[in-house]
Amino acid sequence: MDFNMKKLASDAGIFFTRAVQFTEEKFGQAEKTELDAHFENLLARADSTKNWTEKILRQTEVLLQPNPSARVEEFLYEKLDRKVPSRVTNGELLAQYMADAASELGPTTPYGKTLIKVAEAEKQLGAAERDFIHTASISFLTPLRNFLEGDWKTISKERRLLQNRRLDLDACKARLKKAKAAEAKATTVPDFQETRPRNYILSASASALWNDEVDKAEQELRVAQTEFDRQAEVTRLLLEGISSTHVNHLRCLHEFVKSQTTYYAQCYRHMLDLQKQLGRCGASTAEPTGAPWLPYPVRGQHELLWISRHLRGHHRACLPTPEQHLTHHRCGHYACGALCGQPGPSGGGLALPGRGGPPCQWDPQSSGAL
Protein backbone atom coordinates (compact mmCIF):
# COMPACT_ATOMS: atom_id res chain seq x y z
CA MET A 1 0.00 0.00 0.00
CA ASP A 2 2.88 2.33 0.86
CA PHE A 3 4.50 1.59 -2.49
CA ASN A 4 1.32 2.37 -4.37
CA MET A 5 0.94 5.68 -2.54
CA LYS A 6 4.49 6.66 -3.40
CA LYS A 7 3.95 5.77 -7.03
CA LEU A 8 0.69 7.68 -7.07
CA ALA A 9 2.37 10.72 -5.56
CA SER A 10 5.21 10.47 -8.08
CA ASP A 11 2.79 10.21 -11.01
CA ALA A 12 0.83 13.18 -9.68
CA GLY A 13 4.03 15.22 -9.44
CA ILE A 14 5.02 14.33 -13.01
CA PHE A 15 1.54 15.18 -14.29
CA PHE A 16 1.61 18.52 -12.46
CA THR A 17 5.06 19.35 -13.88
CA ARG A 18 3.88 18.57 -17.42
CA ALA A 19 0.73 20.63 -16.96
CA VAL A 20 2.76 23.62 -15.75
CA GLN A 21 5.19 23.29 -18.65
CA PHE A 22 2.35 22.97 -21.20
CA THR A 23 0.55 26.02 -19.78
CA GLU A 24 3.67 28.16 -19.78
CA GLU A 25 4.37 27.18 -23.38
CA LYS A 26 0.87 28.21 -24.42
CA PHE A 27 1.34 31.63 -22.80
CA GLY A 28 4.84 32.02 -24.24
CA GLN A 29 6.55 31.92 -20.85
CA ALA A 30 8.62 28.79 -21.49
CA GLU A 31 10.79 27.50 -24.31
CA LYS A 32 9.64 24.56 -26.40
CA THR A 33 11.84 21.96 -28.08
CA GLU A 34 10.98 22.03 -31.76
CA LEU A 35 11.07 18.94 -33.98
CA ASP A 36 12.98 18.96 -37.24
CA ALA A 37 11.24 19.77 -40.53
CA HIS A 38 11.34 16.17 -41.78
CA PHE A 39 9.63 14.95 -38.62
CA GLU A 40 6.96 17.64 -38.92
CA ASN A 41 6.30 16.63 -42.53
CA LEU A 42 5.88 13.00 -41.44
CA LEU A 43 3.38 14.07 -38.79
CA ALA A 44 1.38 16.16 -41.27
CA ARG A 45 1.39 13.32 -43.81
CA ALA A 46 0.17 10.85 -41.21
CA ASP A 47 -2.62 13.17 -40.08
CA SER A 48 -3.78 13.69 -43.69
CA THR A 49 -3.74 9.93 -44.31
CA LYS A 50 -5.84 9.30 -41.21
CA ASN A 51 -8.38 12.04 -42.00
CA TRP A 52 -8.90 11.06 -45.63
CA THR A 53 -9.01 7.37 -44.81
CA GLU A 54 -11.86 8.06 -42.38
CA LYS A 55 -13.77 10.10 -44.97
CA ILE A 56 -13.29 7.50 -47.74
CA LEU A 57 -14.32 4.72 -45.37
CA ARG A 58 -17.49 6.48 -44.24
CA GLN A 59 -18.56 7.46 -47.75
CA THR A 60 -17.90 3.96 -49.10
CA GLU A 61 -20.12 2.60 -46.34
CA VAL A 62 -22.82 5.05 -47.45
CA LEU A 63 -22.39 3.88 -51.05
CA LEU A 64 -22.72 0.22 -50.12
CA GLN A 65 -25.50 0.77 -47.57
CA PRO A 66 -27.44 4.05 -48.01
CA ASN A 67 -29.76 3.28 -45.07
CA PRO A 68 -28.25 4.93 -41.94
CA SER A 69 -30.27 2.72 -39.57
CA ALA A 70 -28.91 -0.40 -41.23
CA ARG A 71 -25.35 0.98 -40.95
CA VAL A 72 -25.81 1.62 -37.22
CA GLU A 73 -27.17 -1.89 -36.78
CA GLU A 74 -24.20 -3.41 -38.60
CA PHE A 75 -21.81 -1.30 -36.51
CA LEU A 76 -23.36 -2.55 -33.28
CA TYR A 77 -23.18 -6.15 -34.42
CA GLU A 78 -19.49 -5.72 -35.25
CA LYS A 79 -18.73 -4.14 -31.86
CA LEU A 80 -20.52 -7.00 -30.11
CA ASP A 81 -18.60 -9.56 -32.21
CA ARG A 82 -21.83 -10.99 -33.55
CA LYS A 83 -22.66 -12.05 -37.08
CA VAL A 84 -24.56 -9.46 -39.07
CA PRO A 85 -27.93 -10.93 -40.16
CA SER A 86 -28.56 -11.34 -43.86
CA ARG A 87 -30.59 -8.48 -45.28
CA VAL A 88 -32.67 -8.43 -48.46
CA THR A 89 -31.42 -5.93 -51.01
CA ASN A 90 -33.68 -3.31 -52.55
CA GLY A 91 -33.60 -5.06 -55.93
CA GLU A 92 -34.63 -8.37 -54.41
CA LEU A 93 -37.44 -6.68 -52.48
CA LEU A 94 -38.69 -5.00 -55.68
CA ALA A 95 -38.55 -8.36 -57.47
CA GLN A 96 -40.71 -9.91 -54.75
CA TYR A 97 -43.28 -7.13 -55.04
CA MET A 98 -43.43 -7.51 -58.82
CA ALA A 99 -43.81 -11.29 -58.60
CA ASP A 100 -46.64 -10.93 -56.07
CA ALA A 101 -48.33 -8.32 -58.26
CA ALA A 102 -48.12 -10.59 -61.30
CA SER A 103 -49.58 -13.49 -59.32
CA GLU A 104 -52.55 -11.38 -58.22
CA LEU A 105 -53.18 -9.44 -61.43
CA GLY A 106 -52.81 -12.47 -63.66
CA PRO A 107 -49.55 -14.10 -64.77
CA THR A 108 -50.95 -14.92 -68.21
CA THR A 109 -51.84 -11.34 -69.11
CA PRO A 110 -49.31 -9.21 -71.04
CA TYR A 111 -48.76 -7.02 -67.97
CA GLY A 112 -48.34 -10.02 -65.67
CA LYS A 113 -45.88 -11.72 -68.00
CA THR A 114 -43.80 -8.54 -68.20
CA LEU A 115 -43.86 -8.17 -64.42
CA ILE A 116 -42.52 -11.69 -64.05
CA LYS A 117 -39.68 -11.07 -66.51
CA VAL A 118 -38.73 -7.78 -64.86
CA ALA A 119 -38.91 -9.40 -61.43
CA GLU A 120 -36.44 -12.06 -62.51
CA ALA A 121 -34.05 -9.37 -63.76
CA GLU A 122 -34.40 -7.34 -60.55
CA LYS A 123 -33.69 -10.46 -58.52
CA GLN A 124 -30.49 -11.00 -60.50
CA LEU A 125 -29.54 -7.36 -59.93
CA GLY A 126 -30.10 -7.79 -56.19
CA ALA A 127 -27.90 -10.88 -56.11
CA ALA A 128 -25.16 -9.04 -58.01
CA GLU A 129 -25.43 -6.14 -55.56
CA ARG A 130 -25.10 -8.52 -52.61
CA ASP A 131 -21.94 -10.05 -54.10
CA PHE A 132 -20.50 -6.58 -54.76
CA ILE A 133 -21.14 -5.42 -51.18
CA HIS A 134 -19.54 -8.55 -49.78
CA THR A 135 -16.48 -8.31 -52.01
CA ALA A 136 -15.99 -4.57 -51.43
CA SER A 137 -16.31 -5.00 -47.66
CA ILE A 138 -13.59 -7.65 -47.56
CA SER A 139 -11.14 -6.23 -50.09
CA PHE A 140 -11.54 -2.49 -49.40
CA LEU A 141 -13.34 -1.57 -46.19
CA THR A 142 -11.63 -4.12 -43.94
CA PRO A 143 -8.06 -2.92 -44.70
CA LEU A 144 -9.08 0.70 -44.08
CA ARG A 145 -10.65 -0.23 -40.75
CA ASN A 146 -7.59 -2.26 -39.79
CA PHE A 147 -5.40 0.78 -40.37
CA LEU A 148 -7.59 3.10 -38.31
CA GLU A 149 -8.14 0.64 -35.48
CA GLY A 150 -4.65 -0.87 -35.48
CA ASP A 151 -1.73 1.05 -36.95
CA TRP A 152 -3.16 4.50 -36.32
CA LYS A 153 -3.92 3.76 -32.68
CA THR A 154 -0.32 2.63 -32.22
CA ILE A 155 0.96 5.80 -33.91
CA SER A 156 -1.31 7.98 -31.76
CA LYS A 157 -0.13 6.25 -28.58
CA GLU A 158 3.54 6.76 -29.45
CA ARG A 159 2.90 10.39 -30.40
CA ARG A 160 1.29 11.08 -27.04
CA LEU A 161 4.24 9.42 -25.33
CA LEU A 162 6.62 11.56 -27.40
CA GLN A 163 4.70 14.66 -26.36
CA ASN A 164 5.09 13.69 -22.69
CA ARG A 165 8.81 13.06 -23.17
CA ARG A 166 9.19 16.46 -24.76
CA LEU A 167 7.37 18.16 -21.88
CA ASP A 168 9.64 16.35 -19.41
CA LEU A 169 12.70 17.43 -21.38
CA ASP A 170 11.63 21.06 -21.53
CA ALA A 171 10.75 21.02 -17.82
CA CYS A 172 14.26 19.72 -17.03
CA LYS A 173 15.76 22.43 -19.23
CA ALA A 174 13.77 25.08 -17.38
CA ARG A 175 14.78 23.63 -14.00
CA LEU A 176 18.46 23.60 -14.96
CA LYS A 177 18.24 27.17 -16.22
CA LYS A 178 16.75 28.35 -12.92
CA ALA A 179 19.33 26.40 -10.90
CA LYS A 180 22.21 27.93 -12.84
CA ALA A 181 20.78 31.41 -12.38
CA ALA A 182 20.44 30.88 -8.64
CA GLU A 183 23.97 29.45 -8.44
CA ALA A 184 25.40 32.45 -10.25
CA LYS A 185 23.59 34.77 -7.89
CA ALA A 186 24.85 32.87 -4.83
CA THR A 187 28.50 32.97 -5.98
CA THR A 188 28.58 36.75 -6.43
CA VAL A 189 30.83 38.81 -4.11
CA PRO A 190 28.84 39.91 -0.99
CA ASP A 191 28.38 43.61 -0.34
CA PHE A 192 29.49 45.52 2.78
CA GLN A 193 26.64 44.18 4.90
CA GLU A 194 27.83 40.60 4.35
CA THR A 195 31.40 41.09 5.55
CA ARG A 196 30.89 39.22 8.80
CA PRO A 197 32.09 35.61 8.94
CA ARG A 198 28.58 34.29 9.51
CA ASN A 199 27.33 35.79 6.26
CA TYR A 200 30.29 34.36 4.39
CA ILE A 201 29.47 30.92 5.74
CA LEU A 202 25.82 31.25 4.68
CA SER A 203 26.82 32.43 1.23
CA ALA A 204 29.19 29.50 0.80
CA SER A 205 26.53 27.05 1.97
CA ALA A 206 24.01 28.48 -0.50
CA SER A 207 26.53 28.27 -3.32
CA ALA A 208 27.25 24.61 -2.51
CA LEU A 209 23.54 23.88 -2.28
CA TRP A 210 22.80 25.39 -5.68
CA ASN A 211 25.80 23.63 -7.11
CA ASP A 212 24.32 20.30 -6.05
CA GLU A 213 20.98 21.40 -7.51
CA VAL A 214 22.65 22.17 -10.82
CA ASP A 215 24.34 18.75 -10.90
CA LYS A 216 21.03 17.06 -10.15
CA ALA A 217 19.23 19.06 -12.86
CA GLU A 218 21.94 18.21 -15.38
CA GLN A 219 21.60 14.53 -14.59
CA GLU A 220 17.82 14.67 -14.99
CA LEU A 221 18.25 16.55 -18.26
CA ARG A 222 20.55 13.88 -19.65
CA VAL A 223 18.06 11.15 -18.76
CA ALA A 224 15.16 13.13 -20.22
CA GLN A 225 17.11 13.84 -23.41
CA THR A 226 17.91 10.14 -23.84
CA GLU A 227 14.30 9.10 -23.36
CA PHE A 228 13.10 11.80 -25.74
CA ASP A 229 15.57 10.78 -28.47
CA ARG A 230 14.62 7.12 -28.12
CA GLN A 231 10.90 7.89 -28.30
CA ALA A 232 11.41 10.23 -31.25
CA GLU A 233 13.16 7.46 -33.16
CA VAL A 234 10.37 4.97 -32.45
CA THR A 235 7.72 7.49 -33.55
CA ARG A 236 9.68 8.39 -36.68
CA LEU A 237 9.86 4.75 -37.76
CA LEU A 238 6.12 4.36 -37.31
CA LEU A 239 5.43 7.53 -39.28
CA GLU A 240 7.67 6.41 -42.12
CA GLY A 241 5.54 3.24 -42.30
CA ILE A 242 2.72 5.39 -43.71
CA SER A 243 4.31 4.86 -47.13
CA SER A 244 3.69 1.13 -46.81
CA THR A 245 0.12 1.93 -45.78
CA HIS A 246 -0.35 3.93 -48.98
CA VAL A 247 0.90 0.99 -51.05
CA ASN A 248 -1.51 -1.36 -49.31
CA HIS A 249 -4.42 1.04 -49.74
CA LEU A 250 -3.54 1.44 -53.42
CA ARG A 251 -3.79 -2.31 -53.93
CA CYS A 252 -7.12 -2.38 -52.10
CA LEU A 253 -8.38 0.48 -54.26
CA HIS A 254 -7.59 -1.53 -57.40
CA GLU A 255 -9.54 -4.44 -55.96
CA PHE A 256 -12.49 -2.16 -55.22
CA VAL A 257 -12.52 -0.80 -58.78
CA LYS A 258 -12.33 -4.34 -60.14
CA SER A 259 -15.29 -5.50 -58.04
CA GLN A 260 -17.29 -2.41 -58.97
CA THR A 261 -16.56 -2.96 -62.66
CA THR A 262 -17.71 -6.57 -62.39
CA TYR A 263 -20.89 -5.48 -60.63
CA TYR A 264 -21.88 -2.88 -63.21
CA ALA A 265 -21.02 -5.27 -66.06
CA GLN A 266 -23.36 -7.85 -64.56
CA CYS A 267 -26.09 -5.24 -64.17
CA TYR A 268 -25.68 -4.14 -67.78
CA ARG A 269 -25.80 -7.73 -69.01
CA HIS A 270 -28.94 -8.54 -67.03
CA MET A 271 -30.74 -5.41 -68.19
CA LEU A 272 -29.69 -5.95 -71.80
CA ASP A 273 -31.08 -9.49 -71.71
CA LEU A 274 -34.29 -8.15 -70.17
CA GLN A 275 -34.61 -5.51 -72.87
CA LYS A 276 -34.16 -8.13 -75.59
CA GLN A 277 -36.82 -10.35 -74.00
CA LEU A 278 -39.26 -7.46 -73.78
CA GLY A 279 -38.49 -6.50 -77.38
CA ARG A 280 -39.22 -10.01 -78.66
CA CYS A 281 -42.55 -10.25 -76.89
CA GLY A 282 -43.47 -6.61 -77.47
CA ALA A 283 -45.18 -7.24 -80.82
CA SER A 284 -47.58 -9.76 -79.31
CA THR A 285 -48.25 -7.99 -76.02
CA ALA A 286 -48.34 -4.36 -77.06
CA GLU A 287 -51.78 -3.04 -77.96
CA PRO A 288 -52.03 -0.49 -80.78
CA THR A 289 -52.82 3.03 -79.69
CA GLY A 290 -54.98 3.65 -82.74
CA ALA A 291 -55.49 2.22 -86.24
CA PRO A 292 -54.32 4.33 -89.14
CA TRP A 293 -57.24 6.20 -90.74
CA LEU A 294 -57.63 5.76 -94.46
CA PRO A 295 -60.35 8.07 -95.80
CA TYR A 296 -60.68 6.24 -99.14
CA PRO A 297 -58.46 4.01 -101.27
CA VAL A 298 -56.19 5.59 -103.82
CA ARG A 299 -57.01 4.06 -107.20
CA GLY A 300 -54.48 5.53 -109.59
CA GLN A 301 -51.71 7.92 -110.40
CA HIS A 302 -54.14 10.66 -111.54
CA GLU A 303 -55.69 10.73 -108.08
CA LEU A 304 -52.23 11.11 -106.46
CA LEU A 305 -51.53 14.00 -108.78
CA TRP A 306 -54.86 15.63 -107.89
CA ILE A 307 -54.12 15.22 -104.14
CA SER A 308 -50.64 16.63 -104.55
CA ARG A 309 -52.01 19.77 -106.26
CA HIS A 310 -54.58 20.36 -103.53
CA LEU A 311 -51.99 19.85 -100.77
CA ARG A 312 -49.72 22.49 -102.25
CA GLY A 313 -48.94 25.14 -99.62
CA HIS A 314 -50.12 22.89 -96.80
CA HIS A 315 -48.83 23.28 -93.27
CA ARG A 316 -45.33 21.93 -92.80
CA ALA A 317 -46.43 19.72 -89.89
CA CYS A 318 -48.17 17.33 -92.35
CA LEU A 319 -46.48 14.25 -93.71
CA PRO A 320 -44.34 14.81 -96.80
CA THR A 321 -46.09 12.55 -99.30
CA PRO A 322 -49.78 12.15 -100.23
CA GLU A 323 -49.62 8.41 -99.49
CA GLN A 324 -48.38 9.04 -95.95
CA HIS A 325 -50.84 11.88 -95.53
CA LEU A 326 -53.80 9.70 -96.40
CA THR A 327 -52.56 6.68 -94.48
CA HIS A 328 -51.67 8.59 -91.28
CA HIS A 329 -54.14 11.47 -91.29
CA ARG A 330 -53.16 13.41 -88.13
CA CYS A 331 -53.11 17.12 -88.92
CA GLY A 332 -56.89 17.83 -89.05
CA HIS A 333 -56.61 21.05 -91.08
CA TYR A 334 -59.50 22.55 -93.00
CA ALA A 335 -57.80 21.77 -96.30
CA CYS A 336 -57.55 18.10 -95.39
CA GLY A 337 -61.18 17.92 -94.38
CA ALA A 338 -62.27 19.56 -97.60
CA LEU A 339 -59.97 17.42 -99.66
CA CYS A 340 -60.92 14.07 -98.17
CA GLY A 341 -64.61 14.85 -98.03
CA GLN A 342 -65.07 13.62 -94.46
CA PRO A 343 -63.93 14.58 -90.97
CA GLY A 344 -60.39 13.66 -89.98
CA PRO A 345 -59.45 11.75 -86.84
CA SER A 346 -58.85 14.97 -84.98
CA GLY A 347 -62.33 16.28 -85.46
CA GLY A 348 -62.52 17.35 -89.08
CA GLY A 349 -60.56 20.54 -89.50
CA LEU A 350 -59.72 21.17 -85.84
CA ALA A 351 -56.07 21.85 -85.04
CA LEU A 352 -54.38 19.42 -82.69
CA PRO A 353 -52.76 20.72 -79.49
CA GLY A 354 -49.19 21.76 -79.99
CA ARG A 355 -49.57 22.17 -83.78
CA GLY A 356 -48.81 25.85 -83.61
CA GLY A 357 -52.04 27.81 -83.71
CA PRO A 358 -55.25 27.68 -85.76
CA PRO A 359 -55.72 25.45 -88.81
CA CYS A 360 -54.21 26.59 -92.02
CA GLN A 361 -56.26 27.36 -95.13
CA TRP A 362 -55.22 25.92 -98.44
CA ASP A 363 -53.45 28.42 -100.60
CA PRO A 364 -53.23 27.26 -104.23
CA GLN A 365 -50.69 30.02 -104.97
CA SER A 366 -48.24 28.79 -102.39
CA SER A 367 -45.30 26.61 -103.38
CA GLY A 368 -43.89 23.46 -101.99
CA ALA A 369 -46.09 20.44 -102.59
CA LEU A 370 -45.68 17.78 -99.95
Secondary structure, DSSP 8 states (H G I E B T S, - for coil): -HHHHHHHHHHHHHHHHHHHHHHHHHTT-S------HHHHHHHHHHHHHHHHHHHHHHHHHHHH---HHHHHHHHHHHHTT--------HHHHHHHHHHHHHHHH-TTSHHHHHHHHHHHHHHHHHHHHHHHHHHHIIIIIHHHHHIIIIIHHHHHHHHHHHHHHHHHHHHHHHHHHHHHHHHHHHTS---GGG-SHHHHHHHHHHHHHHHHHHHHHHHHHHHHHHHHHHHHHHHHHHHHTHHHHHHHHHHHHHHHHHHHHHHHHHHHHHHHHHHHHHHHHHHHH---S-----SS----HHHHHHHHHHTTT--TTS-SSHHHHHHS-----HHHHHHHSS--TTSSS---TTSSSS-----TT-----
